[in-house]
Amino acid sequence: MSRPASLVIVGAGPRGTGFLERLAAALPELYGDRPLDVHLVDPYPPGPGRIWRTAQSPLLWMNSMAEDVTVFTDETVRLEGPVRPGPTLAEWAGTDGRRFTPRPEQGAYLRWAYERARDALPATVTLHEHRTTALRVDGPRDGRQRVRLAGRAAPLLADLVVLTLGHLDAEPDAEQRELAAFAARHGLVHVPPGHTADLDLSALPAGEPVLVRGFGLAFVDLMVLLTEGRGGRYEGPEDAPVYVPSGKEPVLYVGSRRGVPYHSKLGYVLDGERPPLPRFFGPDRIEALLRRDGPLDFRRDVWPHVSRELGWAHYHRLFTAHPERTTGTWDAFAAAWAGAAPGDPALAALVAAAVPDPADRFDPDALDHPLEGLRVPDADALQDELRAYVTADLERRHDPAHSADAAVFDAVLSVYGQLVRLGDRIDTDSWWHGFFSYLASGPPGPRLHRLLALSRAGTVRFLGPRLTVTADERRGVFRGSSPAVPGAVTEARALVEARLPAPTVTGTASPLLRGLYEDGARSTAGGLLAVDPADGRIAQRDGRPHPRRIALGPHTTARAGGAFTRPRTGGVAFAQNDAAARAALAFLRDGGHRPAAPARTPVPVPVPAPQRRTEEHHGPDQ
């Protein structure tokens, strides 16, 4: 008599839930009525997981409008498995689709989606929920894997392990260790990179200056928790609020490499003709890159084609939706754009002749360095400059007259869909992912209006671009400065690193992920876990993918572009989940688990009608 196959899924957040949904969809076709044990391991609630758990401040919002969030497949996703459509967050919640919902509400949506996926499993599947942490995976590549759990002596035995770990903590790097040691010597406060909702911010004193390095989404969360989270409030209209302090806020001095916040979310829907994508960075280009010998360099080998793709989308929209701001015809421009080689100076001349206003041109270098060369006489002048910049950004991102920006957003998503096919042939995390986030994954417009209100109230002070933070041993303080205000220095007894740690296998705080690397898993130069782009199997340093280990998510080379998928946009993450689930079931079906030793013929007993079972196991931290 054969034992049931055993599948362990480590990580029960959105990615684990998505994998489980695809597993349930593929089971009848690929696995039939064979028995299967599925173990789901996560110390946080299944569905929302850690990041989207319902037990967090409702002041923290989603970064996408409710109508732009779905966890369900549709006919635009390239799947081998069946499409199982479902409601968007807005449809499920019965809310305004243009609303930015609180994160606990998204967590409830994810919990419901998890329960729907769980209930779709056939009766032959027993689902075990383990509310604890997976510490290590070991075992031979041709035999059962051992998944060791916190608080449990015996490991889970698995024929196949799927890691859907989501965002992970990291060990401090050399700079962070030095800053922490400096803070300890002088009685200062140092808050390292991390998920803002999990940080202890109570040590940041009211009324005192706090240096903040980082101006992305982590800063927005920090800003909210240290202002509204401490009793402050806004009065007046949403687009011109006034901040009324509680007196418990610190003064946030914020800067970064660019010195500006991420671009506001777009405040309109792209209508009319969309750019035909992909055009210059599609399957043919990916195949050509994969045929090259040796490692690929993103800026040298990939970016010229990506930049051309983004520019194509921008100018297609400008010519077709706003022709009064162009000269000549789209057909003539498109032919010249297509005929020039990437990086050809002729492209700049073409654009200058066809697009008279520089504000209508696509300039990625200017986008990436918006304050390049800025010099002002003093800190007050810098506040005026930054407020003007943020105000102009809000106006542009909410004005359909600049809908070429929305076309570039579509092109960025298309590029991400292609990049995942390169797998570990290229390391895209450092610069490209930051550029993508800055350009296309910024905060809701109301958050930037409130940032302006905080700036006018003096609760937030801008430090400028190319921020430098040093530790002054003589004075016992942190010092921040920017070349935008020559000679100006801000001193503070607290420093917050407002960013998520890089998802590297070498620097991770996860013993599970670090153990995989020590056991032979391959990583990219930037530290991402290398996986086979076809099905997510973890690549080994011996050149072979591990047959019994699959990984999906932001710590891998199969990372998708955003946290959630917009409806009817192809859903790269959905396609990855589908391929991985089907590969897992095919492996288990075709002998990926060993039969148990023959047993004596049992005495027949009546068999009740089958019902799928769910068993919950709690670790010591529950």
Secondary structure, 3 states (H helix, E strand, C coil): CCCCEEEEEECCCHHHHHHHHHHHHHHHHHCCCCCEEEEEECCCCCCCCCCCCCCCCCCCECCCCHHHCECCCCCCCCCCCCCCCCCCHHHHHCCCCCCCCEHHHHHHHHHHHHHHHHHHCCCCEEEEEEECCEEEEECCCCCCEEEEECCCCCCEEECEEEECCCCCCECCCHHHHHHHHHHHHHCCEEECCCCHHHCCCCCCCCCCEEEEECCCHHHHHHHHHHCHHHCCEEECCCCCCEEECCCCCCEEEEECCCCCCCCCCCCCCCCCCCCCCCCCCCHHHHHHHHCCCCCCCHHHHHHHHHHHHHHHHHHHHHHHHCHHHCCCCHHHHHHHHHHCCCCCHHHHHHHHHHCCCHHHCCCHHHHHCCCCCCCCCCHHHHHHHHHHHHHHHHHHHCCHHHCHHHHHHHHHHHHHHHHHHHHHHCCCCCHHHHHHHHHHCCCCHHHHHHHHHHHHHCCEEEEECCCEEEEECCCCEEEEECCCCCCCCEEECEEEECCCCCCCCCCECCHHHHHHHHCCECECCCCCECECCCCCEEEECCCCEEEEEEECCCCECCCCCCCCECCCCCCHHHHHHHHHHHHHHHHHHCCCCCCCCCCCCCCCCCCCCCCCEEEEEECCCC
